[in-house]
């Protein structure tokens, strides 16, 4: 799927729904089957804006449908559980079983987004969908985003495969639905699409094989002559499983109770570098270290995940091994075990992709015409192409993470962006959060351990915000990690090599902290190789009006509201205010004003009360700033007064005051203590 095709499908759908003369069948980017389904859906009067969670069967009708299809449900459920236990299905999926008319029979998955009890999907109810197309075409079908007729389904990719009976009639479908977390034209997406469609097709084939097997077993009770057919069906089921395992890009190895390899898929052969004719003669222990726990866990029937080192021909690689024992139903002994091998780097990359921060900003997203800001942006662009560490210095809310994301996007866009706020984490947790831990390292630790943010940042960027709040005892460990580019987990015995770009940020004076022995001097100089000072908003007066209008416009567009204008008096108040919370505070103030105004113009009284409390300096003819008592204010006094005003308005409720100021709760707590403000 190219970006061009994706956008053309969106435009074609928009034109088709708005214009009766538009014929999607003539669009070269459209699938003929999908286009024909759109036309049928439109003729039936399906509303593309309707909810995907209706209509429903009555409770009586729903019970009847479930009872009529009980045999099919009983076949499908254990097969789905088998695939789940093998961890073939990725996180974020939902797997549905639908009967021929579109009634939902079964739902499995770790993200139950749609209540399906009694729900019925077909072209008559929801327009174009994978179930109806798969039933009509009698083949696997995959729909992406806008190919669905309903707008509510445009954020998913759905794959369906028909379940055929012995006469070749489609009696149901299996549907695998997953959210579109990536752009369809990005690298690797096509392989993922094929994997998803192949997976649901394999599961459907396994269901068909099991249906045939069940029927064969029934006939076996009637006639011994059906034995050959039963054997054929067993072979079909076996071959289906073989095909599925070959399709999986992970090592799947079956061992007996002694560790002898009795089955292995192609990826497993590649990992262990053995030949098919060695199956039955090689022991898994030949490839494990002497301290390996695998066989001990297998013998105990433990269903666990462990990290082990695989040794192959003078090479050693870290792998996560998922152990699934096979228990003899009669003796309750362990007869065998299935091992699933995934390289640790691959697992960490998958975890980083899902747990890492979403990168939204580029340098082009930094708004402002101020000359000083433009110089800072140009400097950051140059620094982005250097491998050295970057230190961002700026007040709270000035845009430090925005700059960090922009540098990441410019330098390592394909890698993860792992952000850690050193001030937000409890002192006792920051070490395990950064460096990870081995299983059993401390009370409450996961048995299989967990990689830290540094390990997950491999190939990408580690952003340490509020670096000045990092405990002194951890600063030495961080320094060694930065210098050696390797990390050891808490409770670990070996180092893992890591490759990451470090960006640190602070709103504190680290140099003064060094002189006061609150921050390590060697770490400070290591972090500040390339330093960027981000100007506060009050130093960018010409940008205040630009940003205030931008925040109003973008917020209203997001909500689908009419964009109000700012009255001259309101704009003047905004321009005069010192904005101690910087850009973040300005954004929050504009959101407040939009929600407060009663007409198309934001008046001065619609602004947050702290802007109208006259706690900010006013201009006099001499051009100097003075308070009402003619006493000059320092920036600290301005900040102190702003905090007092926010606390007064919020009635000393910390979360509300922090929201007013546009700063984090931890920063507000620190400021209250710093200025000795009682509350």
Secondary structure, DSSP 4 states (H G I P E B T S, - for coil): --HHHHHHHHHHHHHHHH-TT--GGG-TTS-HHHHHHHHHHHHTT--TTS-TT--B--HHHHHHHHHHTHHHHHHHHHHHHHHHHTT-SPTTEEEEEEETTSBEEEEEES---S--TTBB-SHHHHSS-HHHHHHHHTS-EEEEGGGSSSGGGTTEEEEEEEEE-TTS-EEEEEEEEEE--S-TTSTTHHHHHHHHHHHHHHHHHHHHHHHHHHHHHHHHHH-GGGHHHHHHHHHHHHHHHHHHHHHSSSEEEEEETT-BEEEE-HHHHHHHT--GGGTTT-BGGGGB-TT--HHHHHHTT---EEEEEEEETTEEEEEEEEEEEEE-TTT--EEEEEEEEEEHHHHHHHHHHHHSPPP---GGG-----HHHHHHHHHHHHHHTS-S-EEEE--TTS-HHHHHHHHHHHH-TTS-EEEEETTTS-TTTHHHHHHEE-TTSSTT--TT-EE-HHHHTTTSEEEEETGGGS-HHHHHHHHHHHHHTEE--BT-SS-EE---EEEEEESS-HHHHHHTTSS-HHHHHHHTTEEEEPPPGGG-HHHHHHHHHHHHHHHHHHHTPPPPEEPHHHHHHHHHS--TTHHHHHHHHHHHHHHH-SSSEE-GGGS-GGGSS--S-EE-TTS-EE-TTSPPPPHHHHHHHHHHHHHHHTTT-HHHHHHHHTS-HHHHHHHHHHTT---
